[in-house]
Amino acid sequence: MLSRSIVVQSLRSIRDRFFNTRRQRNDQSDAQDVPNHDVTGPSLDNLLVDMQFLIMTFLSPQDLCRLGGTSTYWRSMVKDPVLWKYFLLRDMPLWQSVDHLSMPQVKLTGTSVLDDSEMQQINYMAEYLRVCPACRNQWRCQPSSTFESVTSFFQSLVPVAEPQFAMFGPGLEQLEVSLMNKIMHSHDVLPIAGIPQRQIDGIGSGISFKYKDQHRFNIITLYSINRTERERARLEQLSLRSKLFVYQEDSECNMPLSLNPMFNEVCQAVNGFIFVANAETKRGSNREWEEESAQIRVMLDPLLGAVSQPILVLSCVSRETADRRRIPCVTVAYQLQLSSLCNPWMVQDTTAETLTGLLDGIDWLLRHSGVKL
C-alpha cells in the first residue's frame, strides 16, 4: 500500500508550484498596475494539504472529478497521478468483482518509493475511472434504443435452447460449506427447474435452474474425485489429482497436460464454464494457483471448441466473519493469470453459506452466453 505521507508530499509540491506561479503572475500584475481579483479569506484552498487530502479520501470518484472542475487549483490537485495510484491500491482489495474489461493494468502492490517511469507510462486517474465498479456500471448501464427494445421483444418470442454451463474447481470440494448443496437447497435464490434425464457421453446432464423466474439454464457439476475421496481430502487437507485431467506419467507434478477424453464432449456441448476458486486466506501455496490456472487453460482448449465461451470464476469462501478474511477478487484474477485468456471472464466474490454474489455472477454469465435479460 502506498503510504499517505507520499501522497501528501506530492500534493504539497503541486500546491507550492501552483501558488508560486500565481505569486509571480500577481507580482507582474502589480508592476503593470492591473487589479488583482484573487479571492482571499477562509477557503478550502487555504486549508493545510494534509486536511485537503483527508477530505478527498472521503469523496467518490464522481465527486472528486466535480471538485476538479471548480477551479484551476483543484484541477491540478485532483489530476495528481500519485493521488489516484493511492486510491487504486487502497480500493482494489474491496471490489467484489472484476472482469476482462476492468482488470487493472497495474502492479497489485505499492512501494514506499515512487517509480518515475511508471508514473509517466500509466494514467492512474483514467485507469481508476475505467476499472472501479461504480464507474464501470455507470458506463455500461446506458439506456437502450427503441430499436433494441423492439428487437429484444421479438427475440423473447423465439424459443431458445437452454444454455448449459460446466462447473468445476477446487472451491467445490475444499470449502467447509458446500456451494452446490447450498444452491440446491436455496429455492428462494435459484429455483430448480428440473433434472434432465439425458446424458452427454455417459455423464449426467446436470440440474436446470430458473433465473428471475423466467430464464432457464443448466449446470453440469464436474467433481475432480468421488464424494468419499473429496471428504477425506478436505479433512486431511490433501491435494489429490483431479480425474478431469490427464497428467504426465511417473510424475508427482499436478500440472495437467490435457482434458480426460471422457469429458471432451461435455466441454464441446456447454455454452460456458464456472470455475469455483477457493478464496480463503488459509489456502495452499502459489504452486496450487499455477495448477488451477493450467486447469482453466486445458478446459478452454480451442481444440475443444471453447474459443469464445465465457468463464465465470466464483471467488468463494465458506462464510464471512470479522476474523475470517477473503482473498480479493483482483488477486484471484492475477493469480489465475486470467488476463492472458482470449475468452471473456469475470471474477465474482461469493459466499457459500449465504450465496452472496452468486446471482451477479450468473447474470454476467447468461448475458455473455447470448441470453437477453
C-alpha positions in Angstrom: 0.0 0.0 0.0 1.3 3.4 -0.9 1.8 5.5 2.2 -0.3 8.6 2.9 2.8 10.6 3.5 4.0 10.1 -0.1 0.6 11.3 -1.4 0.7 14.4 0.9 4.3 15.2 -0.2 3.2 15.0 -3.9 0.1 17.2 -3.3 2.2 19.7 -1.4 4.7 20.0 -4.3 1.8 20.7 -6.7 0.4 23.3 -4.3 3.7 25.0 -3.9 4.2 25.2 -7.7 0.7 26.5 -8.2 0.9 29.3 -5.7 4.5 30.2 -6.8 3.2 30.6 -10.3 0.2 32.7 -9.0 2.5 34.8 -6.9 4.7 35.6 -9.9 1.7 36.5 -12.0 0.4 38.8 -9.3 3.8 40.5 -9.0 3.7 41.2 -12.7 0.2 42.5 -12.5 1.2 44.8 -9.6 4.1 46.2 -11.7 1.6 46.9 -14.5 -1.0 48.3 -12.1 -3.5 45.6 -13.1 -6.3 45.0 -10.4 -5.9 41.7 -8.5 -9.1 39.6 -8.5 -7.8 36.7 -6.4 -10.1 35.6 -3.6 -8.7 35.9 -0.1 -10.1 34.8 3.3 -11.4 31.5 4.5 -11.4 29.0 1.7 -11.0 25.3 1.0 -7.9 26.3 -0.9 -6.3 27.7 2.2 -6.5 24.5 4.3 -3.4 22.5 5.1 -2.6 20.0 2.4 -3.0 17.2 4.9 -6.5 18.3 5.6 -7.3 18.7 1.9 -6.1 15.1 1.3 -8.2 13.8 4.2 -11.3 15.4 2.6 -10.5 13.9 -0.8 -10.2 10.4 0.7 -14.0 10.6 1.7 -15.1 11.6 -1.8 -16.4 9.3 -4.5 -14.7 9.3 -7.9 -17.5 11.3 -9.4 -17.3 13.9 -6.6 -13.5 14.2 -7.0 -14.0 14.9 -10.7 -16.6 17.6 -9.8 -14.2 19.1 -7.3 -11.5 19.3 -10.0 -13.9 21.3 -12.1 -14.3 24.1 -9.6 -11.0 25.9 -10.1 -7.6 25.6 -11.8 -6.1 24.9 -8.4 -8.3 21.9 -7.7 -8.0 20.7 -11.2 -4.2 20.4 -10.7 -4.6 18.7 -7.3 -7.2 16.2 -8.4 -5.2 15.2 -11.5 -2.2 14.2 -9.4 -1.3 10.6 -10.5 0.1 9.7 -7.1 -3.3 10.5 -5.6 -5.1 8.1 -8.0 -2.5 5.4 -7.5 -3.1 5.6 -3.8 -6.9 5.3 -4.4 -6.4 2.4 -6.8 -4.2 0.4 -4.4 -6.5 1.2 -1.5 -9.8 0.3 -3.1 -8.8 -2.7 -5.3 -9.0 -5.2 -2.4 -12.5 -4.0 -1.6 -14.0 -4.6 -5.0 -16.4 -7.6 -5.3 -15.9 -8.3 -8.9 -13.5 -7.7 -11.8 -13.7 -8.8 -15.5 -11.8 -8.9 -18.7 -12.7 -5.3 -19.4 -11.9 -3.9 -16.0 -8.8 -5.7 -14.8 -6.3 -3.0 -13.6 -3.2 -2.9 -15.7 -1.0 -2.1 -12.6 1.0 -3.9 -10.0 -1.1 -5.1 -7.1 1.4 -3.7 -4.5 2.7 -0.3 -3.8 6.2 0.6 -2.7 7.5 3.4 -0.4 9.4 4.8 -3.4 7.7 6.2 -6.5 8.9 4.9 -9.9 9.0 8.0 -12.2 9.0 5.9 -15.3 5.9 4.0 -14.1 4.1 7.3 -13.3 4.8 8.6 -16.8 3.6 5.4 -18.5 0.3 4.9 -16.6 -2.5 7.5 -16.3 -3.7 6.4 -12.9 -6.7 8.7 -12.9 -8.0 7.3 -16.2 -7.2 3.7 -15.0 -9.1 4.1 -11.8 -12.2 5.6 -13.6 -12.0 2.7 -16.1 -11.9 -0.1 -13.6 -13.7 0.9 -10.4 -17.2 -0.7 -10.1 -19.1 2.5 -9.5 -17.8 4.0 -12.8 -17.9 0.9 -15.0 -21.5 0.2 -14.0 -22.4 3.8 -15.0 -20.7 3.5 -18.4 -22.3 0.1 -19.2 -25.9 0.8 -18.0 -26.8 3.1 -20.9 -30.5 3.2 -21.9 -31.2 1.0 -24.9 -32.7 2.4 -28.0 -36.3 1.8 -29.2 -35.0 -0.4 -32.0 -33.0 -2.6 -29.5 -36.1 -2.8 -27.2 -38.3 -4.0 -30.1 -35.7 -6.4 -31.3 -35.3 -7.8 -27.7 -39.1 -8.3 -27.5 -39.3 -10.3 -30.8 -36.3 -12.4 -29.7 -38.0 -13.3 -26.5 -40.8 -14.8 -28.6 -38.4 -17.3 -30.2 -37.7 -20.4 -28.3 -34.0 -20.6 -27.3 -32.2 -23.7 -26.3 -31.4 -23.9 -22.5 -27.8 -22.8 -22.0 -25.5 -25.3 -20.3 -22.5 -24.5 -18.1 -19.9 -26.8 -16.8 -18.9 -26.1 -13.1 -15.6 -27.3 -11.8 -12.7 -26.1 -9.5 -11.3 -26.7 -6.0 -13.7 -24.4 -4.3 -16.4 -27.1 -4.9 -14.5 -29.6 -2.8 -12.2 -27.8 -0.4 -14.6 -25.5 1.5 -16.2 -26.3 4.7 -19.6 -25.3 3.3 -20.6 -27.0 0.1 -21.6 -24.4 -2.5 -23.6 -26.8 -4.7 -25.5 -28.1 -1.7 -26.5 -24.6 -0.7 -27.6 -23.8 -4.3 -29.7 -27.0 -4.4 -31.5 -26.1 -1.2 -31.9 -22.3 -1.7 -35.0 -22.2 -3.9 -35.6 -18.6 -3.0 -32.3 -17.7 -4.7 -32.3 -20.1 -7.7 -35.4 -22.3 -8.0 -34.7 -25.7 -9.5 -36.5 -26.0 -12.9 -35.8 -29.8 -13.4 -33.3 -32.6 -13.6 -33.0 -33.6 -17.3 -32.7 -37.3 -17.9 -30.5 -37.1 -21.0 -26.7 -37.8 -20.8 -23.7 -36.4 -22.6 -21.2 -39.2 -23.3 -22.3 -41.1 -20.3 -22.1 -38.1 -17.9 -25.3 -36.8 -16.3 -26.6 -33.6 -17.8 -26.8 -31.7 -14.6 -29.6 -29.6 -13.0 -31.7 -26.9 -14.5 -32.4 -23.7 -12.6 -34.5 -20.6 -13.2 -33.0 -17.2 -13.1 -35.5 -14.4 -12.3 -38.3 -17.0 -12.7 -38.0 -17.0 -16.4 -34.6 -17.7 -17.8 -33.7 -21.5 -17.6 -30.1 -22.6 -17.6 -28.3 -25.9 -16.7 -25.3 -26.6 -14.6 -23.2 -29.7 -15.0 -21.0 -30.2 -11.9 -17.7 -31.8 -12.7 -16.1 -33.0 -9.5 -12.4 -34.0 -9.6 -12.9 -37.1 -7.4 -15.7 -39.0 -5.8 -17.5 -38.0 -2.7 -15.6 -40.2 -0.3 -12.3 -39.1 -1.6 -13.4 -35.4 -1.5 -14.3 -35.6 2.1 -11.1 -37.4 3.1 -9.0 -34.9 1.2 -10.8 -31.9 2.8 -10.5 -33.2 6.3 -6.8 -34.3 5.9 -6.1 -31.2 3.7 -4.7 -33.5 1.0 -4.0 -32.4 -2.6 -5.3 -35.1 -4.9 -5.1 -35.3 -8.6 -8.2 -34.4 -10.4 -9.7 -37.1 -12.6 -10.9 -34.5 -15.0 -7.4 -34.2 -16.5 -4.5 -36.2 -17.9 -1.1 -35.8 -16.2 2.4 -36.8 -17.1 3.1 -40.4 -16.2 5.6 -41.2 -13.4 5.5 -37.6 -12.2 4.3 -36.2 -8.9 3.5 -32.9 -10.5 -0.2 -32.0 -10.6 0.1 -29.8 -13.7 -2.5 -31.1 -16.2 -1.4 -31.9 -19.8 -4.9 -32.3 -21.3 -8.5 -33.0 -20.6 -9.6 -36.5 -19.8 -11.1 -37.7 -23.2 -14.3 -38.8 -21.5 -15.1 -35.1 -20.8 -14.4 -33.8 -24.3 -18.0 -34.0 -25.5 -19.2 -32.2 -22.4 -16.9 -29.2 -22.9 -17.9 -29.1 -26.6 -21.6 -29.0 -25.7 -21.6 -26.3 -23.0 -22.1 -22.6 -23.5 -19.7 -21.5 -20.8 -17.8 -22.5 -17.7 -18.0 -21.8 -14.0 -14.7 -22.2 -12.1 -15.1 -22.2 -8.3 -11.9 -20.9 -6.7 -11.0 -21.3 -3.0 -10.6 -17.7 -1.9 -10.0 -18.4 1.8 -6.7 -16.9 3.1 -5.6 -20.2 4.6 -5.5 -22.0 1.3 -2.3 -23.6 -0.2 0.8 -22.3 -1.9 1.4 -20.4 -5.1 2.0 -23.8 -6.8 -1.7 -24.6 -6.4 -2.6 -21.3 -8.2 -0.4 -22.4 -11.1 -2.1 -25.8 -11.2 -5.6 -24.2 -11.2 -4.6 -21.7 -13.9 -3.4 -24.6 -16.0 -6.7 -26.5 -15.4 -8.6 -23.5 -16.7 -6.5 -23.3 -19.9 -6.9 -27.0 -20.5 -10.7 -26.7 -20.1 -10.7 -23.7 -22.5 -8.6 -25.5 -25.1 -9.6 -24.1 -28.6 -9.3 -27.7 -30.0 -12.4 -28.5 -27.9 -14.3 -25.6 -29.4 -14.1 -23.4 -26.3 -12.7 -20.4 -28.3 -15.2 -17.7 -27.1 -17.1 -19.4 -24.3 -17.3 -17.1 -21.2 -15.9 -18.3 -17.9 -17.2 -17.1 -14.6 -14.8 -17.5 -11.6 -16.6 -17.6 -8.3 -14.1 -16.4 -5.8 -15.7 -18.4 -2.9 -15.4 -18.7 0.8 -17.5 -20.8 3.2 -18.6 -17.8 5.3 -17.5 -14.3 6.1 -16.9 -13.1 9.7 -14.8 -10.4 11.3 -11.9 -12.8 11.9 -12.1 -14.7 8.5 -11.0 -12.6 5.6 -11.1 -13.5 1.9 -8.5 -13.1 -0.9 -9.5 -10.1 -3.0 -11.1 -10.9 -6.4 -8.4 -8.8 -8.2 -5.7 -11.0 -6.6 -7.6 -14.2 -7.6 -7.7 -12.9 -11.2 -4.0 -12.1 -11.1 -3.0 -15.5 -9.6 -5.0 -17.4 -12.2 -3.5 -15.3 -15.0 -6.9 -14.6 -16.4 -5.7 -11.5 -18.3 -3.9 -13.8 -20.8 -7.1 -15.6 -21.8 -8.9 -14.8 -25.1 -12.2 -15.8 -23.6 -14.4 -13.3 -21.7 -14.1 -13.8 -18.0 -15.3 -12.4 -14.7 -14.3 -13.0 -11.1 -17.1 -12.6 -8.6 -16.8 -12.7 -4.8 -19.2 -15.4 -3.5 -20.0 -16.7 0.0 -21.2 -20.3 0.0 -23.2 -20.1 3.2 -25.4 -17.1 2.0 -24.8 -17.4 -1.8 -24.0 -13.6 -1.7 -22.7 -12.6 -5.1 -23.9 -15.7 -6.9 -26.7 -14.0 -8.8 -24.5 -11.2 -10.0 -22.1 -13.8 -11.5 -25.0 -15.8 -13.1 -26.4 -12.6 -14.6 -23.0 -11.8 -16.2 -22.6 -15.4 -17.5 -26.0 -15.5 -19.1 -25.5 -12.2 -20.8 -22.2 -13.3 -22.2 -23.8 -16.5 -23.4 -26.2 -14.6 -25.6 -29.2 -14.7 -23.2 -31.3 -11.5 -23.4 -32.1 -10.4 -19.8 
